[in-house]
């Protein structure tokens, strides 16, 4: 089917808006690529440093300039379950490269923090900024200019976006992303959420809570709910940076290992030394980013990507706005129900048809650009295939699912769960915000209730435990934006607010902080911009003010007399974040430089 006019219109306006910045970016890319591979132009001492620690064969190849040299940029650590499998990948990649007459070197490591560990702790205030640190670390790794392409080992929340931003700074180099896959299914996510809520109510103790959490997060691989990490994997595949079907194959399986080997081969095949040169900076154009946003909407993905996709696109000279997200959401149906938007986890999603089926359905409905460049060497139609092992352990691709194996998890475009995507942009008296509607019951799409104002999630929790938070309420949690304290995720708000909602009260959250794709059933207007620390109107809200959060009309309104509202001062005295301890003092320059949420909450200016 031809591309729908609505998708074309959004793509065209992005291209028009970005013409100057994209042209400048591509000119820099062309200049960097002009001299071809840079390695052999380095001075002799420079080259000698680059291969000093290599074995005799690799050293000779690097001396002679024979074959390609792959950079490996890795986010490996063995604390983060999603990244623990990467421990063995570099040696595997090096062995495949050697077998093809090439070399591979670990160019550098980037930090990989686990939001699950820092959730509700001071370390979470470093989480969003870790994306910028990862981008900078990627640039340091590649600054040696001894590589012909890069393979990126990264999966989780800020890590993939940071790697993409760094990769686009070296846009003349081809780049492929190597996933490690999700952990196998453990305790069902709905049961985990039930135990969390019981704990919040004081009905079970810490031992029962820890047992439930350990049964849910139980092995290597990504957490199995559809949060930011797994949304990253969907996005890398639908944007053509993974091989077809690579995203959700479990770790430490023969198919996973074969996919890593095949990815290495593709990285070597697309360097400037061959006939299929595919630099990432040209590959990721406005069509690829529109495809990523369409995938976000169709799968009910993480709201964090209203920040990350904007920041990644800017690194390629492409200017996205939240209005682009909103307009695409109106055109794209919701095809998935994966926790927290349903009971299934990503393993169930993969078994029901997974990415091959989603891409097939979206292409068939005219909702994706099919004529894009991918690391697989073909357009997006190739991503309706799925990988399988041959008898000798190598990979072949076969036709993927043509129909859902479980319509409670995945559906076709002709019979979606909802006719529009699960993301809405809100605007009004309090500024602009994002709300995720795909997990909300229809009767909760509009909430009108009095405000209770808090300045930390701990203060809200304390009020709940003291019995001081009851009845209908719009909880306003402010001074949580990027300039205030790094924009931490606020998931510890969800259990108490969920309890209030289950008691039959009208409940919503309004915050200039973040909640990711793990956000569930409570209506949450997040990423409010301008943030309170920048003088945003959210800093004027007082306890008892009537607030209306309307995800149908796209409004976030303060129902206060206009003269009274205009006469109010900003509550600067309430801004009391701590910027000391857990390394937070080191991030002061980032808090000072960071931009607004709707511009990607990034320190970079492209």
N, C-alpha and C positions, 0 to 999 in steps of 0.2 A: 504494500500500500504506500502511496505517496505521503510525504510528511504533512501532518495537519497544519492548517494555516496558522493556528494559534501558536504552535511551537515555532514555526518559521518566523512569525512576527516578533516573538521575544528574542530569538536568535539574531535576527537582523538588527534590532534596536541595540542589543549588546554590542554587536560588531560596529555599528555606527558610533555609539558612545565611546568605544575603545579604540577608534581608528588611530588616533595620534599615539597613544601609549603603546598599543600593539605594534605599530610601525617602528617606534623607537626600540622596542624590545627585540624585534626580529632583526633590526639593523645591528644591534650588539651581538646577537647570536651569529649572524653571518660573519661579522668581523672576527669573532672568536674561532670560527670554523675555517677561516680562509687558509691558514697555514697548515691545515691537516693535523694529524696527531702531533702533539707538542713534544713528546718524550725525547725523540732523537735530536731535537734542536736545543736541548739543555746542554749546559757545559759538562765537561767530563767529570768534574768533581760532583756536580749535581746528580748525574746519572749513577755514579758509583755509590753515593749515599742511598739511592733508591733501590739498588739490588744487593747491597752489601750482605744482608742476612739470608739471601735466597740460596737454595741448593744449586749445585753445579749446572744442572740442565736449565733451570729457570734463569739463572744468572747469565748463561750464554745467550739464551733467547732474548733477554732484555738488553744485553750488550749489542746484539746484532740487529735488534729491531724487527725480529721475525715474529709474525703473528700479533694478535691483539693482546692487550693487557687489561684485564677487568679489575675495576675497583670494587671492593666489597665494603659497603657502609653498613655496620651492624648495630642494632639496638639490643644485642644479647645481654641478658643477665639471668641468673637462675633463681631469682626471687619472683619474677613476674611470670606467671604460669604460661601466658601466651608466647613469651619469648624464650623460655627455657629450652625448647627444642632447637633453637638456633645454634646451640653450643657446637654441634657437629657439622653445621652447614658449610663453613669456610673450607674445611678440608675436602668435603664432597665437591664443592665448586672448583677448587684448585685441581682436583683429580680429573674432573670432566674437561676443564680447560686444557690441561696437559695432553689429554687424549686427542684433542683437536688442534694440537700444535700451537697453543696459546698459553698465557699465564694469567694468574689471578692473585691479588694481594688484598689483605684487609687494609683498606685505606684509613679507616678510623672508626671509632665507636661513638655513639650518641647516647645520651641518657634516656632511660626508659623508666618512668615512675609509674606506680600502680595506683590509680585513683581509688580502687577498692580498699587499699590499705590506708591511704591518707584521708578518706572520706570523713568529714566532720572533725578533722584534726588540722593543726596549724599548717602542716605540710601541703595541704590542698591549696593554699594561697600561692604556691609555686607552680601549680599544675598547668594552667593556661600558658604561663610564660615559658614553661618547658618546651612548648612548641617553637618559640623563637630561639631558645638555646639549641634545640635540635637542628634548626635551619642553619644557625651559625656554625655548629659543630660539623655539619655536612660540608659547608663551605671550606672549613679548615682542612677537612679530610681530602677534598678534591683539589685544594690549592697547589698541590705538588705538580700537577699537570703532567702526570705520567700515565694517564689512563685513556682508554679508547671507548669505554662504556662503563656503566655502574650497575651493580645489582644491590638492591636495598632490602635489608632484612629488618622489617618492622611491621607491626600490626596495630598496636593499641591507640588509645584515644588521641593524644596530641602528637604521637610519634609519626604516624603516616602523614598527616598534614605538614609537620615540620620537615620531614624528608622530602616531600614534594616541593615545598618552597625552596629548600636547599638545592634540589635537583634542577629546578628551573633557573636558578642563578648560574648554573652550568648547562644551560639549555641546548648547547651544541653537542652535548654528549647524549647518546642513547641511554635509556634507563629502563630497567625492568624491576618490578616488585615481587618479592618471593614470600608468599604467606606460609604459615606453619599449621593453620587450621584450628578448629574449635576442639575443646576437650569433649570427651564423650558425655552423654547425658547423665546427670546425677539426680539429686532430689528435684522434683518439679518446681519450677520457679514460683508457681502460684502457692505451693505449700510453704516455700521459703518466705514469701511475703506474708502468709498467714501467721507464721511463727514470729516474724518481726513485729507484727501488729499486736499479737498477744503479749510480747515482751514489753512493748510500749505501754500497754494497759496494766502491766504488773501481774499478769496472769500466769506467766512462766518465768523461770529464772534464767540467769546467764548460761548455765550449763546446757539447757535445752536450746537456747539460741545459738550457742557455739556449735552444737552438734548439727543443727540444721544448716548452718552456714558451711561447715566442713563437708557435709554430704552434698552440698550444691557445688562448691568450688573444690574439686577433689582430685584433679590431675593436671597434666600438661595440656596447654591449648588455651584459646580464648574462653572467657566466660560465655555460657551458652545463650544468655538472653540477647535480644537485639538492641544493644546499646551502641555506643560510638565505635567500639573496636570492630564489631561485626558490620556496622554500617560502612566503616572504612573499607572492609574487604569487598562488600558489594560495589562500592564506588570505584575501587581500583579495577575491578573486573569490567564494569559497564563503561568505564573510560578507557579500557584497552591496555592497562598497565600490568595486568595479570594475564597469564595464559587462560584460554577458555576453561571454565569449570574448576579452576584451581582454588577458589576461595575457601570452600567449606569441606575439604577433605581432611580427616582427622590426622593428628601428628603421629609420627612413628609407625606409619603403615607403608607397605611397598608402593602404593600409588602415590603417596605424599613424596617419597624419596624420588620416584621416577619423574614427578612433576618438577622437582627442584633441578634434576639433571637436565630436563628439557628446557627449563627456563634459562639455564646457563648457556645452552646451545643457541637459544634465540638471541641472548645478549651478544654473543660473539658474532652472530650472523648479521646484526644490524649496525655494526660499527662503520665508520667512514672508510675502513680498509676494504670493504666489500661492495656489492652492488645493491644492497638493500638498506642504505643509510637512513636511520630513523631517529633523528634527534628529538628528545622529549619536548623541547621548546616549540617546535613546529607541530608536533603531534597533539599537544594539549591546546587546542584552539577553542573558540567560543562554542563550537558544536560539541566538543567533548565535554565541556563544563555544563552545557545544557543537558546532555545525556546524564551526567552525574546527578543533577538536580531532579530530573525526571525519575531516576532510580530511587532517589531519596523519598520522593512523594509516593511512588508506587508501592514501596516496601514499608512505609511508615517509619523511616529511619530517624536517626538521632538529631535533635534540635541543635546540638553543638555544631552541626555542619552549616547552619546559617551564619556562623562565624568562620569556620574553617574553609569552606568552599570560596567564600569571598576573598579571604586572605591568599589562598592558593592561586586563584585566578589573577589577582593583582600582581603576583610574582611573574606571571606570563604576559603582563600588559593588558589584561582583560578586566574591565570594570563591571562588576555585578552589583545589583542592589537587591534589597529585600522585596521590592516590588516585582522583580523578576521571579523570585521564589513564589510569591503570592499568585501571580498570573499563571505560572506553570502549574501550581497546585490546583487551580480551577479546571485545568485541561486534563489532568492525569488522574485516573482512578486508583483507588487503594486495592491492591491485589493480594496483600499478605496480612495474616494475623499471627505474628510471632511475639512472644512475651517481651514487653508488657502490654502489647496490643492484642494478645490472645494467650492461649495456654501452651502452645507449642514452643519448642526452642529451635535454634538454628539447625540442629541435626535433623529435626523433623521437617523443617523447611527444605533442606537439601534433599532429603529422601522423597519429598512430595513433588519434586520437579526442579526446585532450586533456581539458580541463576539462568540456566539454559531456557527454562520455561518462561521466566519473567521477561527475559530479553526477546524471546520469540513472540510473546503476547504484545509487548510494547512496540516491537517492529511492525507486527501485523496490524496494529491499531494506528500506525502512522505517528507514533509519539517519540520515536528516537531517530536521530541522524544515523543512517546506516553507512554512509559514505565517509567514514572517519578512518584515520590511520590508527593501527593498533600494533602492539609488539608482536602479535602473532603473524603479522604480515598480510593480513586481509582485513576487510571491513567488518562491521559488527555482526553481519550474518554468521560469520564463523563462530560467534559466541553463543549460538544456539546448539553447538556441539558439546559433548561431554567427554572427558578423558577416560580411558580404560586401559588395562594392562593386557598385552599380548602374552602368549605362552612363554616367550623368552624374557619377559619382564620389562620390555620397552613399552612406550606409550603409543596408543593410536587414539584417534577421535572418532566418535560415532554420533549419530543424531541423538540429541537430547530429548527429554520428555516433550511430547506434543500435547499432553493433557495432564491435569493435576491428578496425582495419586491420592490426595486428601484435600477436598475442597473446603474443609474447615481451616486449612492452613494457607493454601495458595489457590487462587482462582484466575480464570481467564478474564481478559479485558471486556468481554461481552456480558459477564455476570460478576462484577466486582463486589467487594465488601461495601464499598462506598463509591459514589460516582466521582468524588474529588479527592485529592491527596490529603494527608493527615496533618497539614501544617497551615497555619493562618498568621498573617501579619495583622497586628492590632495597632490602631492609632487613636489619638484623642488627647484629652487634657493632660494626661500623665506622660505623654511622649509616644514613642513607638515600642512595640514589644512583639514577641513571638509566642504563639500558643500551639501546642500539639494536641490535635483533636482526635487522632485515630484511636486512642485508648479510652476516650470519654463516652459515657452514656449520653444519648441525645438530650436528656433532660438537664444535663450539666453544662451544656454549651453556652448558657446564659446564666450568670450568677450576679445577683444584686444583694449586697449585705454591708453592714457597718465594718469599718476598718479597725484592725488592731495593729499597731505599729511596733516593730522590733528592729533592732540593729545588729543582731547576731542570731544564728539559728539556735544557739544555746539558750538565749533568752526566751525564745518561743517554747522550746522544750521544757524549760523550767516553769513557765506559766501553765503549760498543759499538765505537768506533774502535780502542780499545786492546786489544780482544779480551777484556775483563774482564766482558762481559755475554753469557752463553751458557747453553745448557740450558733446561730448563723454568723459567719465571719469571712472577711477578706483579709487574710494575713499579709501585711506589707512588710517585707524584710528588705531594708535598704542599706546603703553604703556597703554594698557587696559587688560593685562594678569593678572593671579592670583598674581604674585609677585609685580606687579606694583601697583595695586589698588583693588585687589580682584576679578577681571574679571567680571565687571558688564555687564548686558545685555544692548544692545545698540539700542533698538527699536525706539528711536526718530530719528534715521537715516533713517528709512524706508519711511516716507512720503515725504521728499524732494527728496530722490533718486528715489522714485516712480514717482514723478512729472517729473523729468528729463527723465526717461525712457518713460513715456507716451508722451513726446514731440518728441519722435523718436530717442533719443540718445542711444548710447551703454553705458550701466552703469553696474558697478559691485562694490562690497565692498570687501576689504581685511582687516582683523583685527585680532589681538590676543585677542580680547574680545569675548563676547558671543552673540548669538541670539538663541531664543528657537524655538520650533515647531510652534510658531505664526509667524515665518518668512515667508514672502510671495514671491512676484513675482520677486524681484530683486536678481540676482545671488550674493551670499555672501560666500566668502571663510573665514571661521571663525576658532577660536581656533588655530590660527597660532602658531606653536611651532618649535623651541624655540621662546619664546616671546621676545619682544624688551628689556624688563628690564633684561633679561638673556643674552643679547648680540646677540639675533637672527638677522638674515639678514634683517628682516622687518625694523630694525632700520637704515638701510643704504639707504632706498628708498628716492628719492628726487622728488620734483614736476617736472613733465614733463617726467619722466622715462616711457618707454612703458612697460606695464604689460599685460601678457596673462593669463587669467583664463580659463582653458579648462576642463570642467566637463566630456567631452567625453573621452579624453585620460588620465584624472586624473593628470593634470599638473598645476602648478602655477609658471610662469616663469617671470623673469625680462629681458627684451630685451635691454640690455645695453652692450656696449663693455666690454669684460671680464677684460682687464687690468684696465679700468676705475673703474669697479665694485670692483675688488680686492683691489684697492688702497684707497677706501673710508673708512672714519672713521665712527664709530657708532654715532648716533645723541643723545648722552647722555644728551646734554644740553637741549633737548626738553622734557626730562622726568621731569614733574613738578606736579605730582599728590599731592593732599592735603591728609594728613593722620591724620588730626585733625578735631574734630567736629563730631556730630552725632554718637559718640561712636567709631569712626574709630581708635582712638589712642589705644583702648583696643585690637585691632586685629593685632597689630604689630607682636606678636609672630607667628601668623598664616601666615601672609605674608612672614615672614622669613623662615618658615618651609615648605611651600607648594611646591608640586612637579609639574611637567609639565602637560600640558593639556592631552597629550596622555597617561599619567599614572593615569588619573582620577582627576588631580588638587586637590589632597588630602594632608592633613598634616600627615596622618597615614602611618606608615611603617610596613607592616605585614610580 
